[in-house]
Amino acid sequence: MATLHYLPPVKPSAIALGTAFNHAISLAILGPVFGDTYHRAQAANSKEEFLKSKEAASAAAAWGSSIVGSAIQSYGVGALINATGTLSYKGAAYLGSLIFMASSAPSFISQVFTEKRPLDTVAVGALARVFETVGLSLILTYWGTRNNPFD
């Protein structure tokens, strides 16, 4: 039987706060998708008709995957904060920057140089990812991630 004692403990309230923070950032990016869905719901003849539509299903899937992804990312960043012993905001900013460089920077470089996407589109995505990594690590450091601060 597999045990979970290898996974570092992270304070549940820190995971909840990080999930809310990351989900808010994700919603800012997905806002146009939900905005179109909201306008289609208003244009539908009835609530039941809209709930059976593909737009409702895709919006629910996007929302659900966004919140689950936010929770997993919050746990991961909290576990890294605990594992590295990060206590200062400077250390948290460095840790968040390393997470950003390892996870997001390669895709932004390929979007600019290989795919030739517009810089404003890439910049918005990069800014959101900076908030999701550096911002999240700073928020979690402020809140505290350890169950027992004396460990």
Residue frames as a rotation matrix with the C-alpha (Angstrom) as fourth column:
MET 1
0.579 0.815 0.000 0.00
0.815 -0.579 0.000 0.00
0.000 0.000 -1.000 0.00
ALA 2
-0.229 -0.650 0.725 1.34
0.608 -0.677 -0.414 3.41
0.760 0.346 0.551 -0.94
THR 3
0.179 0.228 -0.957 1.77
0.928 -0.361 0.088 5.93
-0.325 -0.904 -0.276 1.81
LEU 4
0.653 0.164 0.740 1.64
0.491 -0.835 -0.248 9.69
0.577 0.525 -0.626 1.63
HIS 5
0.781 -0.344 -0.521 4.29
0.410 -0.347 0.844 10.41
-0.471 -0.872 -0.130 4.24
TYR 6
-0.257 -0.890 0.376 6.74
0.918 -0.104 0.382 11.38
-0.301 0.443 0.844 1.47
LEU 7
0.076 0.359 0.930 4.62
0.626 -0.744 0.235 14.38
0.776 0.564 -0.281 0.57
PRO 8
-0.877 -0.452 -0.162 5.54
0.407 -0.520 -0.751 17.40
0.255 -0.725 0.640 2.69
PRO 9
-0.004 0.920 -0.391 2.71
0.984 -0.066 -0.166 18.79
-0.178 -0.385 -0.905 4.81
VAL 10
-0.854 -0.103 0.509 1.35
0.238 -0.949 0.207 22.21
0.462 0.298 0.835 3.90
LYS 11
-0.785 0.572 -0.239 -1.12
0.071 -0.299 -0.951 24.16
-0.616 -0.764 0.194 6.03
PRO 12
-0.332 0.723 0.606 -4.62
0.921 0.388 0.042 23.64
-0.204 0.572 -0.795 4.52
SER 13
0.589 0.564 -0.579 -5.52
0.450 -0.824 -0.344 27.32
-0.671 -0.058 -0.739 4.90
ALA 14
-0.240 -0.746 -0.621 -2.43
-0.341 -0.534 0.774 28.21
-0.909 0.398 -0.126 2.84
ILE 15
-0.842 0.004 0.540 -3.60
0.448 0.565 0.693 25.87
-0.302 0.825 -0.478 0.08
ALA 16
0.159 0.982 0.098 -7.07
0.942 -0.121 -0.313 27.43
-0.296 0.142 -0.945 0.19
LEU 17
0.460 -0.053 -0.886 -5.66
0.027 -0.997 0.073 30.98
-0.887 -0.058 -0.458 0.07
GLY 18
-0.600 -0.773 -0.203 -3.29
-0.253 -0.058 0.966 30.07
-0.759 0.631 -0.161 -2.75
THR 19
-0.565 0.492 0.662 -6.10
0.781 0.578 0.237 28.39
-0.266 0.651 -0.711 -4.66
ALA 20
0.530 0.802 -0.277 -8.28
0.684 -0.597 -0.419 31.50
-0.502 0.032 -0.864 -4.39
PHE 21
0.179 -0.557 -0.811 -5.37
-0.276 -0.819 0.503 33.75
-0.945 0.133 -0.300 -5.42
ASN 22
-0.815 -0.558 0.155 -4.35
-0.050 0.333 0.941 31.61
-0.577 0.760 -0.300 -8.39
HIS 23
-0.293 0.796 0.529 -7.95
0.909 0.404 -0.105 31.06
-0.297 0.450 -0.842 -9.45
ALA 24
0.564 0.467 -0.681 -8.55
0.302 -0.884 -0.356 34.82
-0.768 -0.005 -0.640 -9.46
ILE 25
-0.292 -0.749 -0.594 -5.52
-0.483 -0.421 0.768 35.27
-0.826 0.511 -0.239 -11.73
SER 26
-0.854 0.002 0.520 -6.76
0.367 0.711 0.600 32.48
-0.368 0.703 -0.608 -14.02
LEU 27
0.141 0.985 0.097 -10.22
0.861 -0.074 -0.503 34.03
-0.488 0.154 -0.859 -14.19
ALA 28
0.256 -0.126 -0.958 -8.69
-0.206 -0.976 0.073 37.32
-0.944 0.178 -0.276 -15.26
ILE 29
-0.780 -0.569 -0.261 -7.24
-0.408 0.145 0.901 35.47
-0.475 0.809 -0.346 -18.24
LEU 30
-0.814 0.510 0.280 -10.34
0.581 0.735 0.351 33.36
-0.027 0.448 -0.894 -18.89
GLY 31
-0.476 0.645 -0.597 -12.64
0.102 -0.634 -0.766 36.38
-0.873 -0.426 0.236 -18.39
PRO 32
-0.520 0.299 -0.800 -13.34
-0.818 -0.443 0.367 36.86
-0.245 0.846 0.475 -22.09
VAL 33
-0.855 0.222 -0.469 -14.36
-0.022 0.888 0.459 33.19
0.519 0.403 -0.754 -22.41
PHE 34
-0.616 0.642 -0.456 -16.77
0.749 0.300 -0.590 33.47
-0.242 -0.706 -0.666 -19.48
GLY 35
-0.569 0.392 -0.723 -18.00
-0.239 -0.920 -0.310 36.86
-0.787 -0.004 0.617 -20.74
ASP 36
-0.699 0.301 -0.649 -19.05
-0.663 0.071 0.746 35.38
0.270 0.951 0.150 -24.09
THR 37
-0.755 0.416 -0.507 -20.70
0.437 0.896 0.084 32.48
0.489 -0.158 -0.858 -22.31
TYR 38
-0.632 0.522 -0.573 -22.59
0.457 -0.347 -0.819 34.86
-0.627 -0.779 -0.019 -20.03
HIS 39
-0.561 0.422 -0.712 -23.91
-0.657 -0.750 0.073 36.86
-0.504 0.509 0.698 -23.00
ARG 40
-0.721 0.311 -0.620 -25.04
-0.334 0.628 0.703 33.65
0.607 0.714 -0.349 -24.72
ALA 41
-0.752 0.461 -0.471 -26.85
0.658 0.566 -0.497 32.63
0.037 -0.683 -0.729 -21.55
GLN 42
-0.546 0.561 -0.623 -28.72
-0.040 -0.760 -0.649 35.93
-0.837 -0.330 0.437 -21.54
ALA 43
-0.550 0.303 -0.778 -29.62
-0.829 -0.309 0.466 35.48
-0.099 0.902 0.421 -25.20
ALA 44
-0.935 0.223 -0.276 -30.93
0.160 0.959 0.233 31.92
0.317 0.174 -0.932 -24.66
ASN 45
-0.193 0.962 0.192 -34.67
-0.269 -0.240 0.933 31.57
0.944 0.128 0.305 -24.35
SER 46
0.850 0.496 0.177 -34.53
-0.321 0.221 0.921 29.70
0.418 -0.840 0.347 -21.07
LYS 47
0.184 -0.787 0.588 -32.10
-0.956 -0.005 0.293 28.63
-0.228 -0.617 -0.754 -18.38
GLU 48
0.430 0.038 0.902 -32.70
-0.126 0.992 0.018 24.97
-0.894 -0.121 0.432 -19.18
GLU 49
0.980 -0.067 0.186 -31.82
0.194 0.135 -0.972 25.53
0.040 0.989 0.145 -22.83
PHE 50
0.513 -0.840 0.178 -28.54
-0.713 -0.533 -0.456 27.17
0.477 0.106 -0.872 -21.88
LEU 51
0.189 -0.451 0.872 -27.62
-0.825 0.409 0.391 24.52
-0.533 -0.793 -0.295 -19.31
LYS 52
0.635 0.097 0.766 -27.90
0.200 0.938 -0.284 21.85
-0.746 0.333 0.576 -22.02
SER 53
0.958 -0.229 -0.174 -25.65
-0.255 -0.396 -0.882 23.79
0.133 0.889 -0.438 -24.41
LYS 54
0.509 -0.851 -0.128 -22.02
0.721 0.503 -0.476 23.13
0.470 0.150 0.870 -25.26
GLU 55
0.017 -0.501 0.865 -21.04
-0.125 -0.860 -0.495 26.57
0.992 -0.100 -0.077 -23.97
ALA 56
0.623 0.279 0.731 -22.19
-0.734 -0.114 0.670 25.70
0.271 -0.953 0.134 -20.46
ALA 57
0.959 -0.282 -0.023 -20.30
0.278 0.924 0.261 22.42
-0.053 -0.257 0.965 -20.53
SER 58
0.248 -0.929 0.276 -17.08
0.659 -0.047 -0.751 24.01
0.710 0.368 0.600 -21.75
ALA 59
0.116 -0.164 0.980 -17.34
-0.480 -0.873 -0.089 26.86
0.870 -0.460 -0.180 -19.22
ALA 60
0.857 0.237 0.457 -17.87
-0.515 0.366 0.775 24.36
0.017 -0.900 0.436 -16.39
ALA 61
0.780 -0.624 -0.045 -14.91
0.610 0.775 -0.167 22.28
0.139 0.103 0.985 -17.57
ALA 62
0.060 -0.775 0.629 -12.67
0.300 -0.587 -0.752 25.35
0.952 0.234 0.198 -17.78
TRP 63
0.330 0.129 0.935 -13.72
-0.725 -0.600 0.338 26.52
0.605 -0.790 -0.104 -14.32
GLY 64
0.975 0.098 0.197 -13.28
-0.203 0.746 0.634 23.07
-0.085 -0.658 0.748 -12.76
SER 65
0.566 -0.824 0.020 -9.88
0.748 0.503 -0.433 22.43
0.347 0.260 0.901 -14.29
SER 66
0.079 -0.521 0.850 -8.75
-0.045 -0.854 -0.519 25.93
0.996 0.003 -0.091 -13.34
ILE 67
0.538 0.171 0.825 -9.65
-0.778 -0.276 0.565 25.48
0.324 -0.946 -0.016 -9.67
VAL 68
0.966 -0.243 0.088 -8.09
0.193 0.905 0.378 22.01
-0.171 -0.349 0.921 -9.45
GLY 69
0.366 -0.871 0.327 -4.94
0.674 0.006 -0.739 23.25
0.642 0.491 0.589 -11.17
SER 70
0.210 -0.236 0.949 -4.78
-0.420 -0.898 -0.130 26.23
0.883 -0.371 -0.287 -8.82
ALA 71
0.844 0.146 0.516 -5.02
-0.535 0.292 0.793 23.95
-0.035 -0.945 0.325 -5.78
ILE 72
0.805 -0.589 0.068 -2.28
0.593 0.803 -0.059 21.64
-0.019 0.088 0.996 -7.07
GLN 73
0.170 -0.761 0.626 -0.02
0.409 -0.524 -0.747 24.57
0.897 0.383 0.222 -7.88
SER 74
0.445 0.049 0.894 -0.63
-0.648 -0.671 0.359 26.10
0.618 -0.739 -0.267 -4.44
TYR 75
0.963 -0.123 0.240 0.29
-0.087 0.702 0.707 22.85
-0.255 -0.702 0.665 -2.73
GLY 76
0.594 -0.774 0.221 3.42
0.751 0.434 -0.497 22.50
0.288 0.461 0.839 -4.87
VAL 77
0.105 -0.547 0.830 4.65
0.003 -0.835 -0.550 26.02
0.994 0.060 -0.086 -4.17
GLY 78
0.638 0.183 0.748 3.85
-0.712 -0.230 0.664 25.63
0.293 -0.956 -0.017 -0.46
ALA 79
0.944 -0.318 0.083 5.73
0.268 0.892 0.365 22.33
-0.190 -0.322 0.927 -0.35
LEU 80
0.302 -0.873 0.384 8.74
0.677 -0.088 -0.731 23.94
0.671 0.481 0.564 -2.03
ILE 81
0.270 -0.154 0.951 8.65
-0.473 -0.881 -0.009 26.82
0.839 -0.448 -0.310 0.46
ASN 82
0.850 0.089 0.518 8.65
-0.513 0.357 0.781 24.31
-0.115 -0.930 0.349 3.31
ALA 83
0.847 -0.520 0.112 11.28
0.530 0.842 -0.103 22.03
-0.040 0.147 0.988 1.77
THR 84
0.157 -0.826 0.542 13.69
0.548 -0.384 -0.743 24.89
0.822 0.413 0.392 1.08
GLY 85
-0.058 -0.137 -0.989 13.12
0.986 -0.162 -0.035 26.54
-0.156 -0.977 0.145 4.45
THR 86
-0.559 -0.113 0.822 12.20
0.469 -0.860 0.200 29.85
0.684 0.497 0.534 2.85
LEU 87
-0.098 0.490 -0.866 11.19
0.965 -0.165 -0.203 32.40
-0.242 -0.856 -0.457 5.49
SER 88
-0.477 -0.161 -0.864 11.85
0.153 -0.983 0.098 35.80
-0.865 -0.086 0.494 3.88
TYR 89
0.653 0.728 -0.210 10.03
-0.010 -0.268 -0.963 37.64
-0.757 0.631 -0.167 1.13
LYS 90
0.140 -0.702 -0.698 13.30
-0.939 -0.318 0.132 37.96
-0.314 0.637 -0.704 -0.78
GLY 91
-0.797 -0.426 0.429 13.74
-0.340 0.902 0.265 34.18
-0.500 0.066 -0.864 -0.68
ALA 92
-0.021 0.885 0.465 10.12
0.357 0.441 -0.824 33.70
-0.934 0.149 -0.325 -1.72
ALA 93
0.645 0.209 -0.735 10.59
-0.502 -0.609 -0.614 36.06
-0.576 0.765 -0.288 -4.66
TYR 94
-0.387 -0.853 -0.352 13.70
-0.891 0.248 0.379 34.13
-0.236 0.460 -0.856 -5.74
LEU 95
-0.708 0.165 0.687 11.87
0.061 0.983 -0.174 30.82
-0.704 -0.082 -0.706 -5.40
GLY 96
0.392 0.920 0.009 8.89
0.186 -0.069 -0.980 32.11
-0.901 0.386 -0.198 -7.39
SER 97
0.384 -0.342 -0.858 11.26
-0.834 -0.527 -0.164 33.43
-0.396 0.778 -0.487 -10.07
LEU 98
-0.732 -0.671 0.115 12.94
-0.582 0.705 0.406 30.04
-0.353 0.230 -0.907 -10.34
ILE 99
-0.309 0.717 0.626 9.55
0.357 0.697 -0.622 28.36
-0.882 0.032 -0.471 -10.66
PHE 100
0.637 0.540 -0.550 8.60
-0.241 -0.538 -0.808 30.85
-0.732 0.647 -0.213 -13.40
MET 101
-0.009 -0.733 -0.680 11.87
-0.962 -0.180 0.207 30.34
-0.274 0.656 -0.703 -15.29
ALA 102
-0.838 -0.346 0.422 11.59
-0.286 0.937 0.201 26.56
-0.465 0.048 -0.884 -15.09
SER 103
-0.374 0.786 0.493 7.91
0.530 0.617 -0.582 26.23
-0.761 0.044 -0.647 -15.96
SER 104
0.593 0.800 -0.088 6.85
0.448 -0.419 -0.790 29.17
-0.669 0.429 -0.607 -18.12
ALA 105
0.191 -0.559 -0.807 9.80
-0.461 -0.777 0.429 31.01
-0.867 0.290 -0.406 -19.63
PRO 106
-0.756 -0.529 0.385 10.62
0.083 0.505 0.859 28.36
-0.649 0.681 -0.338 -22.29
SER 107
-0.094 0.793 0.602 7.10
0.934 0.279 -0.222 28.50
-0.344 0.542 -0.767 -23.73
PHE 108
0.710 0.339 -0.618 7.19
0.200 -0.937 -0.285 32.31
-0.676 0.079 -0.733 -23.89
ILE 109
-0.249 -0.875 -0.416 10.52
-0.406 -0.296 0.865 32.26
-0.879 0.384 -0.281 -25.70
SER 110
-0.765 -0.002 0.644 9.14
0.488 0.650 0.582 29.81
-0.420 0.760 -0.497 -28.27
GLN 111
0.328 0.942 0.071 5.97
0.815 -0.245 -0.525 31.89
-0.477 0.230 -0.848 -28.68
VAL 112
0.553 -0.162 -0.817 8.02
-0.204 -0.977 0.056 34.99
-0.808 0.135 -0.573 -29.50
PHE 113
-0.273 -0.851 -0.448 10.78
-0.686 -0.154 0.711 33.54
-0.675 0.502 -0.542 -31.67
THR 114
-0.907 -0.092 0.411 9.32
0.149 0.843 0.517 30.36
-0.395 0.530 -0.751 -33.20
GLU 115
-0.206 0.936 0.284 5.58
0.926 0.280 -0.253 30.99
-0.316 0.211 -0.925 -33.41
LYS 116
-0.881 -0.241 0.407 5.96
0.380 -0.874 0.304 34.77
0.283 0.423 0.861 -33.99
ARG 117
0.131 0.951 -0.281 2.98
0.967 -0.061 0.246 35.63
0.217 -0.304 -0.928 -31.80
PRO 118
0.350 0.043 0.936 2.21
0.103 -0.995 0.008 39.30
0.931 0.094 -0.352 -31.09
LEU 119
-0.646 -0.752 -0.132 4.27
0.246 -0.042 -0.968 40.63
0.722 -0.658 0.212 -28.19
ASP 120
-0.479 0.512 0.712 1.26
-0.803 -0.584 -0.120 42.11
0.354 -0.630 0.691 -26.39
THR 121
0.607 0.710 -0.357 -0.43
-0.533 0.697 0.480 38.70
0.589 -0.101 0.802 -26.27
VAL 122
0.166 -0.647 -0.744 2.72
0.460 0.718 -0.522 37.03
0.872 -0.255 0.417 -24.98
ALA 123
-0.732 -0.482 0.481 3.28
-0.117 -0.606 -0.786 39.83
0.671 -0.632 0.387 -22.44
VAL 124
0.069 0.839 0.540 -0.21
-0.901 -0.180 0.395 39.40
0.428 -0.513 0.744 -20.95
GLY 125
0.772 0.196 -0.604 0.36
-0.059 0.969 0.238 35.67
0.633 -0.148 0.760 -20.54
ALA 126
-0.186 -0.934 -0.305 3.82
0.461 0.191 -0.867 36.23
0.868 -0.302 0.395 -19.07
LEU 127
-0.587 0.019 0.810 2.50
-0.552 -0.741 -0.383 38.77
0.592 -0.672 0.445 -16.58
ALA 128
0.525 0.836 0.161 -0.22
-0.739 0.354 0.574 36.38
0.422 -0.420 0.803 -15.48
ARG 129
0.616 -0.354 -0.704 2.33
0.329 0.927 -0.178 33.59
0.716 -0.122 0.688 -15.01
VAL 130
-0.543 -0.792 0.279 4.58
0.089 -0.384 -0.919 35.90
0.835 -0.475 0.279 -12.98
PHE 131
-0.175 0.568 0.804 1.63
-0.908 -0.409 0.091 36.58
0.380 -0.715 0.587 -10.66
GLU 132
0.782 0.563 -0.267 0.88
-0.457 0.809 0.369 32.85
0.424 -0.167 0.890 -10.50
THR 133
0.412 -0.702 -0.582 4.46
0.572 0.696 -0.435 31.99
0.710 -0.153 0.687 -9.51
VAL 134
-0.678 -0.713 0.179 6.21
0.343 -0.521 -0.782 34.91
0.650 -0.469 0.598 -7.83
GLY 135
-0.334 0.638 0.693 2.99
-0.695 -0.664 0.276 36.40
0.637 -0.390 0.665 -6.47
LEU 136
0.662 0.606 -0.440 1.81
-0.209 0.714 0.668 33.05
0.719 -0.351 0.600 -5.15
SER 137
0.045 -0.709 -0.704 5.09
0.725 0.508 -0.465 32.37
0.687 -0.490 0.537 -3.37
LEU 138
-0.806 -0.317 0.499 4.98
-0.034 -0.818 -0.575 35.82
0.591 -0.480 0.648 -1.75
ILE 139
0.064 0.924 0.378 1.34
-0.754 -0.203 0.625 35.40
0.654 -0.325 0.683 -0.65
LEU 140
0.681 0.200 -0.704 2.04
0.143 0.907 0.396 31.96
0.718 -0.371 0.589 0.79
THR 141
-0.397 -0.866 -0.304 5.14
0.611 -0.002 -0.792 33.20
0.685 -0.500 0.530 2.60
TYR 142
-0.618 0.267 0.740 3.07
-0.514 -0.849 -0.123 36.02
0.595 -0.456 0.662 4.12
TRP 143
0.412 0.909 0.060 0.33
-0.692 0.269 0.670 33.61
0.593 -0.317 0.740 5.19
GLY 144
-0.314 -0.574 0.757 2.63
-0.877 0.481 0.002 30.82
-0.365 -0.663 -0.654 6.35
THR 145
0.162 0.325 -0.932 2.74
-0.776 0.625 0.083 27.28
0.610 0.710 0.353 5.00
ARG 146
-0.737 -0.524 -0.426 3.95
-0.161 0.749 -0.642 25.22
0.656 -0.405 -0.637 7.93
ASN 147
0.349 0.853 -0.388 1.54
0.210 0.332 0.920 23.32
0.913 -0.403 -0.063 10.17
ASN 148
0.794 -0.218 -0.568 3.98
0.577 -0.023 0.816 23.58
-0.191 -0.976 0.107 13.06
PRO 149
0.876 -0.427 0.225 6.26
-0.228 -0.778 -0.586 26.63
0.425 0.462 -0.778 12.78
PHE 150
0.437 -0.739 0.513 8.84
-0.797 -0.055 0.601 25.01
-0.416 -0.672 -0.613 15.07
ASP 151
0.720 -0.170 0.673 9.53
0.312 0.945 -0.095 22.11
-0.620 0.278 0.733 12.66
